[in-house]
Amino acid sequence: MPEIAEVETVRNVLKKQILNKKINDIKVIYNKIIENNINEFKEKLINKRFIDIKRKGKYLIFETDNNYLISHLRMEGKYFVKDINDKIDKHEHVIFYFDDFTLRYHDTRKFGRMKVINHDMLNDYFKNVGPDANSDIEPKIIYEKIKNKKIPIKKILLDQSIISGLGNIYADEVLFHARINPFRLGSSLLLDDIKNILEASKKVIDKAIKCKGTTIRSYTSSLGVKGEYQKYLMVHTKEKCICNNNIIKEKLGGRMTYYCSKCQK
């Protein structure tokens, strides 16, 4: 699943390719990707131009003069810029036609979603999405939100309403850098622990963005750019910690979790 660094990489790549180009037509092949009425979706975007691309957590936000196209890639979503005459791949479900190229949404699992909203609806749309994992977050705010939670801190970090953008890979890495065991309950964490987690989150995500994300399985950016952060992973998918202890691989909330029992307490 694309996490914050991968979505940011997609944003940066697409900004160089599609901004200020007129959308001449849109082909929707798999209707369930679109949360609007299909005709309404097309009417609000055809003959418009994307003037900016923003990001909130794992969401891409394509801006036109009076609307936003909100896109969530979910498990396997990707965008590709292709020639107009290129054959349509069986996993390409939404195609935006510009003068001399197309922007194609590709999703093998079909879990991704798109929705067009008016400018004045943006804050309300994201009212339940927490601050970005690499933003300057006040530790006391997060501490107050989780101090009574009797659930593991890793599950809390994956809750997008508390901090947005972290997925399985970066949650493992953030907790390693913060020296926090992923099974520690939120209620057991001190304010200093939260400070360490937020500092680690900013450090890990900023580095991952510079590396254009992490390529372990299927993630590539919109121009086929492969991430490089996998070279810096400390625990996720690893067998040995730098302390020479064996990395523990264990399921937590249905997700495989990697940690070092010696370094993380």
N, C-alpha and C positions, 0 to 999 in steps of 0.2 A: 504493500500500500504506500503510495506517495505521501511522505510526511512534509513538514514545513520546509525543509531545505530543498526537497525535490520540487515542490510546488513553486517555491521562489525561483528556482532555476528555470522552470517552464515559463514563468512570468517574464523573466529577463530575456529569454530567447525570443519569445513571441513579440515582445515590445519592439525588437529590432526588425521584425518581419511584417507586421500587419497594421501598425498604427496609421491612422489617417488615410486608409485605403477604403474606397466605397464598396459596401457589400451589395452585390448585384442580385444575388439569389441565395436561397437556403434550401437544401434538400434534407428532409428528416426521414430517415429510413426506419429507425426504431423509435416509435412514438413515446414509449415510456421514459425515455431519457428526459423528455421535456415535461416540466411540471405545469406549464401554461397550456391553454388551448393552442393547438398547433398554428392555426391561422393568426391568432393574436401574436404569438411568438414571432412569426415571420413578418407581420405587419410592423411590429415595433423595431425590427432590425434591418430589414431590406431597405436599401438606399441610404442607410446610416453609415457612420464610420466609427471605429473604435478609437477614441482620442487618448485613452490611457488604460493600463491594466494594473490593478491593485491586487492586494492579497490580504486576507484575514484568516489566520490559522492555516487550514488546509484548503480554503476556498480561493478560487480565482474570481476577480471582479473586473469584467470588461466594461468600460465606461463609454457610453455614447453621449450625445448632447443633452438628452433628457431621460435616459434609462441606464440601468446596470444589467448586464447579463451575469448572473451568479452561476459559477460552475464548480461542482465538487467531483473530483476524479474517483473518489471511493477506492476500490481495491486495485483496479487495473487500468484506469482511464489515462489516455495520452492524447496530445494534440500533435498533428504533423502538418507541415506546410508542403503541398505537392502541386505538381503541374495540373492544369485544368483537364488535360486529356489522359492523365494517368487512370488506369483501371481502378474501379472502386473495390477495395478490399472487403471481404465478408464481415470484418469486425469494425468497419467504419460506419457509424450510425447517424452522424450529423455532419453535413458538409456545407461550409460557407464559401460561396463563389465570389471572388474578386476579379478584377480585370484580367490579370495574367497568372493567377495562382488560386489554389484553394486551401482553406484551413479545414482539416478533417479531424473529427473526434473519433478516436479508436478505443474500443473497450471490449475485451474478450469476455468479460463477465456481465456486461450490461448493467452494472450497479450505479454508474455515475449519473448525476442529475444536473439539469440546467433550468434556470428560471429567470425570466426578465421581470424586473421590478422598476418602479419609478424612483427617481433620485431621493425623494422624501421618505421612502420606505426603508432605506438602507440601515439606519440605526435600529429600527424595530426588527428587521430581519436578523440582525446579529445580537439581539439583546441577551440571548442565552449563551453566547460564545465568549469565553474568557480572553484575557490579554495574550498576545503572542508570546511564545516561550522564550524568545530572545529579546523581548522588550524590557524596559526598566520597570520592574514590578515591585511594589512596596511589600516587603516580606510579611509585615504585620497583617496585611489584608488577606494574604493566603493562609497565614497561621490561624486567623479567626474563622476562616471558612472550613478548615480541616481539623481543628483541635478536638472536636468531639466525634470524629469519624472513626468507627471501629472496622475500617477496611484497610488493606495493604496500600502503602504509599504508591506503589506502581499503578494500581488501579485508579488511584486519585489523579496521578499525572496523565492518565489516558482519558480522563473525564474532560472533554473539551469545554465544558462550562466553567471550569476552574482555571486551567491554562490551556491555550489552544495551540495546536500544531504538532504536539508530540504523538508519536506512534510507538510501536513495539521496539524498534531499533533504538531510537534516541532516548526513550525512557530508560532502557537498560544502561545506556552509556552515561546519561546524566546521573543516575543513581550511583554508578561506579565512581565517577569523578567527585561526587558529593560524599562518598564513603558511607552510603546509607543502604542497608539491606532492603531489597524490594518488598519483603514480606512484613516489614515494620508497619504497625498500624499508624494511621494518621494521628490518632490521639496520643501516641507515644512520642511524637516529635516536638522538640523544643524550637523556639524562635530561631536559634542559631542554626539548627538543622535546616530550617526553611531557607535561611539566608544562603547556606551552602548549596542547597538544591537549585535555587534561582541563579546563583553565580555560575554553577556548573552548566545549567541549561543555556544561559547566554553564551558561555564559552564554547560548548559543544555545537550549538546551532550555528553560531557565526562562522566557526571553522567549517562545518558541513556545507554551508552556503558557498563559501569560498571554493570548496572542493566540488561544487555543482552536484551535491547530494551523494547518496550511497547507492552503488550498484551491487546488489547481491543476487537478485534473480531477474526480474523482468523490467525494472525501471530504466528508461532512457528518457532524456528530455526531448523537446519537440524537434530538434535537428539531429537526433541520434547521439547527442552528447552524453557520454557515460560519466557518472559520478566517480569521485576518487576517495570519498571519505572512508570507504571500506578499509583503506590502508591504515587508518587511524583508530579502528574499532579496538576497544580494550577487552570487552567481555562478550558482546553479541556474536554468536556463532563460533566463539573461540573455545579452545580446549584447556589452555594454560594461562594463568594470570601472570603478570610481570613479577609477582612475588613468588612464582613457581608453584603456587597452589593450583589444584585442579578447579576449573570453572564448573560450577553446578548448573545443570540444565534441567529446569523444572517448570511444569505448567502452573500458571497463576491466572485465574479467571479465563481459562481456555486458551491462553497465549503462552507460547514457549518463552521462558524467562531465563536469562543468563546472568550469573553473579558470582562473586568470590566471597566465600564465607569468612575468609581471613581478613580481607580488606574492608568489607562492608558489614557494618554492625547496626 
